[in-house]
Structures are given as C-alpha cells and as structure tokens.
Amino acid sequence: MRAAILREFRKDLSIETVADPICEEDGVVLRVLACGICRSDWHGWTGHHPRVRPGQIPGHEYCGEVVAAGPRSGWALGEHVIAPFILACGTCPSCRSGASNTCPSQRLPGFVEPGAFAEYIGVPHAHNLTRLPDGMSPVLAAGLGCRVTTAFHALTDRAALAPGEWLAVHGTGGIGLATLILGRALGARVVAVDIVPEKLDQAKSLGADAVLDARAGDVAEAIREITGGGAHVSVEALGVPQTTNASLRGLRALGRHVQVGMPSGPHAQMEIDMSAVYQKNLALFGTRGMPAHRYPSLLGMIEAGLADFAPMIGREVALSQAGAELARFDGPMPPGVAVISDFAA
C-alpha cells in the first residue's frame, strides 16, 4: 500500500510502498476513505510529541471501510466506521467506569502504531469503532477527527457548559471552530479569539457573538468587558503560555478553564497565572480525546441538525500533499481544516 512516512523531523513526508496491515483477532483492517490533518500530527512532525519517532506513519483522524475483520471484532466486511484516536482495552477499571479515554493500555495509531496517512490501516480493539451514519460524507467524518470529539468531551463532560453561559475560545483552528460550533449548539454565547482576520471573520459567520484580535490589546480585559465580568467557561486550543494565561485571566469568579491545546516540546511546562486561579476560585480541567461510548450522542446532534461541522472543512488534499500541510502549521493557518481524500496521488 501507499503511505506517507515521517523519515526526518521537519522534512516532507516520504511517499513509499509498504506492507499492508495485518488484522488482529479483536481488530479490523480499514480501507481509509479520508483522514484529517491535525495539529497533533504537527507536534509529531516537529519532534515535540514524546511518542512519535522517525519511521512513523502519521494520521489519527480517519474513517474507513472494513475490508478485513478479526473473529472477535464484532464488525462485518463493507461497513463504514469512524474511529477515536484512543483505542481503549475495554476491560480495565478506567474503561468500565466510562473513562475509556484514560485507559492505561490504550493503543494509538498515528503516534505509536502505523496511522492513516495510508491506503489501509489496522485498527485493534475494534469495539471502539462506531458505524458512520447513512449519508455522512467520509470527508466530514474524518474532519470530526479528534478535534470535534475532544471539544465535545471538553464542553459536555469536563466543563459542563450550560445554556446561557459565556464561552471564550482561544484559537480558532480545528479545535477552536469545533468548540465554537458546539458551544452555540449547547446554547452558550461565544467569544472567539485569534490573530488571523480571515479566521475571525469565519468565526463570526459561524455564530460567534464577539470576536477579538489578540494583537489589538489586552484580550482578558476585553473578554471581561464583553461578558460582564468574565467568561463562565474558557477553552485554550493552542497549548502555549500566552493563550493559556489569557484564558485564565478572562474568566469570572468560579469560572472553568479547559486545557484542550496540547502543551508539548518547549511548552510542556509553562508558567501560568496561579494568582488568578487562587483569587477567583477557578477550576482547571485537562482533557484529551473522548470516551468511545459518547460517539452516538455527538453523531446524534449532527443527524438532528443541531450542529453543522461542514464549514470546518477548508480543503481536501492528496496523500502526497500531507507533508506540506503539516509545514503550514508553523505559521498563521488559513481558515478551516485539511482532509486527505485522495490516496492515489
């Protein structure tokens, strides 16, 4: 099969022919229909992700058609499925408690095992998969990827965002746009923050009540003024100190900060405004991924027309363009996310 392989950090991915994946007893092999390109892939491409090494096939935001099924997989050939990026064991205390995204035995295609920047992918622990709703395009399904699932878990299961509350979103890339769309669907009022005017225009068109250019002044002060005292919930979607502290300082008393952006490399440890946490009695939540059992709730929102994520898809690209897309994360990104939909070019 054709695959895009990370051979050197910060170099273009190498398009090579490699062996097809082997189907495990509790797994499946998918013909990849589409795969999103995520900032987490960029962290691996730069060498900042602690688990990614040269030789890795990236790609963790995929959907596909079952072309091989293990005897304990529970899936049939020809079914179209979507996968969480955390494949949990299903039997440990974390999984049995419903927190499968914290499974200590999790498998991670795209980071530790071969990912979906390829024509086929082997998926172990296939009980994590969910059938794709009829009529949902593979490109949209892959665009949901880890960004929408992570945002959904952040807002519903971690921060418990309530209708009528103010939500601040720091960074309007894939995670930020997903958070904005979901926040509106859940009845919140949303302030979106970025430094790219085109992305702020897009956020406004998707229903943001206010948008702020972070280059224009004190973001936290502006948020407090717009919201009448501060946001109830604030989501940081980049994983850098500037936006993390702006998120904390823009909250009202008893506000909830959710760290969705991945702090890696030089930002794995950062100095934050702990005085703001202390003085305002803030709650800080970390979040990573979404338990697989929450897929039906998220997909149900989409099928019911409560949330439309189609505007998130910025462009479809070929497998050979994946490396160039990763390099674009080094600078201000254009609106929307990129999805690989052509694996022959």
N, C-alpha and C positions, 0 to 999 in steps of 0.2 A: 504494500500500500504506500501511497504518498504521504509524507508527514513533514511538518516544519519543526526543525530541531534547533535548540539552543546549543551552539557549539562554543561560543565565546560570549561573555557578558558584554552588553552594549554593542554587539555586532549584529548584522542582519541574520535572521534565521536561515538555516540551511535546508533547502528542499531536497529530501532524499527518499529513496525507496527502502522500506524496512519491512520486516516480517509482520504479517497480520497478527492481531492479538489472539491469545488463547482464552477460551471460555472456561471460567471456573464453575464448580458444581453449584454454587449459590448465586452465580452471576449470569450475565448476558454479554454478547458482543453486539454493538450497535453500528450500523452504517450511519455516520454522522451526517445529519441533514443541515445543521447550522451550528455555529459556535461563536459566542460573543468574545470580544477582546476587552479585557478588564484591567483596571489599574493594578490589581493584584498580580496579573501576568507581567506588568511592567516592573513591579518590585522584584520579581524573579529574574527578569531580563537584565536589570541593573546590577544584580548580585546582592541586593539588600534583603531578599527573602531568606530566612535562615535555613529553609529546607530545600531550596532549589539549587541544583548543581548542573554544570555543563553536561550535555547529553540528554537533557530533559525535553520531552515533547510537552509544550505548554497546552493550556486550554481546559477550563473547568466549567464553562457556561454553555452546556451543549444539550441538544435534543437529538433523537435519532430513531431509526427503525431497527427492531430486534431482528438480527439475521442468524443468531445462534443463542440457544437458551440452555443453561445447565439444568439438571434434573431437580434441583432444589431452588430454582429461581422464581417459579410461580408465573413466568411470562411465556407467551406464545410467539412464534415467528410472525413477523409482519406488523406487530403492534408498534405504535409510535409513542415514545415515552420522553419524559423530561427528568433530569437528574439534579439533585442537590450536589453542591461541591463537597460536602462532608458526607461520606458513606459510612453510616454507623453500624455497629455489630448487631444491634437489636436485642441483646440479651443481658448486657451489663446493668448495674443499678441506674446509671445515668439514662440509658435508653428506656428502661422500664418506668422511670419517673416522668418520661415525656421530654427530657432534655437531651435528645439524641445528638444535637449539635455540639455537645460537650463530651461525647463518647471517648474514653481514653484509648480505644482500639480502632479509631476511625481510619478509613482509607481515603487517600487524597489524590485522585487523578489530576494531572496537570501540575502538581507540586512535587510529589514523591514518586508517583507512578505515572506511566505514559498518559498524556492528556488527549484532548480532542482537536488539536490543530493537526488533524489527520483524517484520512478517509474512514477509518474504523477505530473504535475504542472498546476495550474490555472494561466492563463495569462489574466489580464484585459487590457482594451484599445487595443484590438487586431488589430486595424488599424495600429499599429506599426510593425506588423509582415510582413515578406517577404517570398514569396514562394521559396523553395530550388530549385536551378537549377537541371534539369534532369542529373543524373549521378554523382552528387556530393555526396560523402560519408558523412553520419552523423558525423563520427569522425572528418573529415576535417572541416565540417561546424561548429561543436562545437569548434574546435581548433581556428577558426577565432575569436570567442568569443568577449570579449571586447578588447583584445589585438590588433587584426588587425584593427577592426573598429576605435578604438581610435588612432592608429598610422596613419590610412588613413586620419582621420579628422585633426590630428596634422600637417601632411605634406601638405595636399592639401588646407584645408580651413583656417588654422591658419597661418602657416609659408609660404605658397605659394611657396614651393620648386620648383626651376626652373631647367631645364636640364643643365648640365654642372657645377652646383654648388657643393661645397663640403658640405657633411653632416657628422657630428660627432654623434655617437650613444654611449651613456654611459650606459653600462649594456646590456648584450645580452641574457636575459631571453626571455620570450614570447613577450613582448612589443619591446624589442630591436631587436630580429630577424625579427619581422613583419616590423619594421621601416627600417631595412637593405634591406629586400626584396622589399618593396615598393619604397624605395629611389632609388634602382637600376632600377626598372621598370619605374620610372619617369625620368630617365636619369641623376641622380646625381652620383657623386663619393663619396665613403663612407669610413670613418674611424670608426672601431668598437673598443670599449674599454671594458675590463673585467679583472678579476683576475684568471679565470679558464682556463688553457691552452686548454682543450678539447673544450670549448665553443669558444675560439678564433680560433681554427682550423676549427670549423664548420662555423663560420662567414666568414673565408677566402674561404671555399669551396662554400659558397653561394654568392660569388661575391664581398666581401669587398675588396677595393683597398689597404687597410692597416689595420693591427690590432695592438693593443697596450695592453700590460700587465700593468695595473695601479700600480703594485708593483715595476715596474722597474725604476721609476723616475718620473719626472715632466710631467704629461700627457698633460697639456695645452701647454707647450713648445713644446712637440713632435708633437702635432696636428698643431701648427702654422708652424713648420718647414715642415711637410709633405705637407700641403696645400698652402704653400707660403704666409703666413700671417694670417691664421686662417680660420676656417670653416665659411661658409655663414649661415648655419643652424645647431643647435646643439640640440639634444633631450636627456633629462635626464629621465632614465627609472627605477629609483630605489626609488627616494623620500628621499634621505639622503644628508646632507650638503656637504660631500666630492665630490660627483659626480656633485652636482648642481654647486659648485664653479669651478670645473674643466671644466664644460660645458661653464660657462660664460667666464672664462679666455682663453679658447681655440677658442673663436670667433674672427673674424676680425671686423674692424670698420663697424658699421651698421648691424652687424650680428643679427640673431634671435634665441633666446633661447626658447624652448618649454618644459614646465614642464608637463611631462606625468606621471612620477612616483608619487605615492600618498604619500604626506608628512603627516604621521599620528603619533599618540602617541607622543613619545619624539621629533619627527621631525616635528610636526605640525607647530611649529615656529622655524625658523633656522636663523643663521647669514650668510648672503651672501655677496659677494664682490660687494657692491654697487658702489665702486670706478670704477670697470671695466665697469659697466653699464653706469656710467656717462662719463668716459673718452672716451669710444668707441661708444657712442650713440647707445647702444644696445636696442633691443626690446625684452620684456619678454612676452610670451604668456602662459596662463594656458589652459589646455584642459582636457575634461572629456567626454568620450563617443563619439557618432557620431549621428547626426540627422538621423532618420529612413529613410528619403527620399533619403539618399545617398547610401543606400544599392545597388540599381541597378547599380550605377557606379562602385562600388567596385566589385560586383559579375560579372559585365561585363568584367572587367580587367582579372578576373580569367578565365572566359569562353573563352576569346580571347587568352589565353595562355600568357598574358603579365606578370603575376605574379603567381608563383607556391609556395603555402604555405605548401605543403605536407611535406617537410623536417623539418618543425617546430614540427611535431608530434613526440615526443620522446618515448611515451609508452602509451598503453591502459591498464586501471586498472579496477578492480571491485569496486562496491559501498563500500564494506567493507574495501577497502584499501585507501579510501579518506582521513581519518584522518592521516594516516602515510605519505601520500603525502604532506599534509599541514605542518607537522612537518619538512619535508625536506627543506622547505624554510628558516629554521633557519640557515642553513649553505650554503656553495657554492653548487649550484644546478648543476646536470648533464645537458648536452645539451638537448634541446627540452622540450616540454610541455606534461603534462599528461592529458589524457581524459578518463573519466568514460564511458565505453561502455557496461558493464555487470552489470545490476541492480538486478540480482537474486543471486549474490554471495557476 
